[in-house]
Amino acid sequence: MSYEITPTIESENVEFNNPVQAFYEALGYEGMMDLMNRFYDKVFESEIATFFPQDEQEFEEVKHKNTLFFIQLCGGPKIYDEHLQDKGLNEHMIKIHEDFTINEKSRLEWLGCMQETLEETDMDQALKDNFWEYVERFSKLTVNTFPQECRYVSSL
């Protein structure tokens, strides 16, 4: 299965829906933990590993916290609420990413790790497609660095 990736456009109005609860129901708590552990292990070996703590214990803490986000996002128990600081789940996650310089290449690397993980996951393809649609669209909102045209290019 090939998952579509559309480019991020600066100041784009990105519309998305959270994943359906059936995604969480199909995997359950342990299945979501497994999915996200496999995903973040791929991220840690990728070109965007430097966005994450390099200390193994600190990375495990970030991985666990992010997994709780995805569990709640997909309709699981409300186990991430304590981290929200009076924001919604998605708004909170966008705010967290503001501290990093994230460009389209980093987004594509992150999505590549997710695509590989979903392809390895044995579950209904329609549920994976629904989850993919969310991460593909939502990930655009984390991109905060865009290439700038060089003023000298036009004179060459």
C-alpha positions, 0 to 999 in steps of 0.5 A: 500500500502506498500512502499519499503525502502532499506537500506543506504550503506555508500559511496553508489552512490545513483541515483534518479529522482525528482518527476514528476510535475504531483504530484504538479499538482494533489495537487496544492499549497494548497494541497502541503501545507496540505500534508507537514503540516500533514507530519511535524506535524507527524515528530514533534511527532516522535523520530526525533523531536529533530532535529527541533526547539522545539519553536512552532513559530520557528518550523512553520517557518522551516516547511513552508520553507521545504514545499516551497522546496518540492513545487518547487522540484515537479514542482511548482512555484520557491518559494525556490530559495532565499534559495539556495545560488548558489546550486541546490535544492537537493545539497542545501538540502544535505548541510543543513543536514550536520549540523545534526548527521543523522543515518539510524534509523532517516532516517527510522523514517522520512520515516515512517512519510512520508509513513503514510502521503502519505497513508492518501492522496487521489490521484493517487497511481502512483503519490504517488509511484513516490514521494516515490521513490524520498524521499526514495532514496534521504533520503539516501544522508542525512545519515551521521553517520554509525555504526562502528564495535567494535574492541573487537567483533572479539576476543569474 
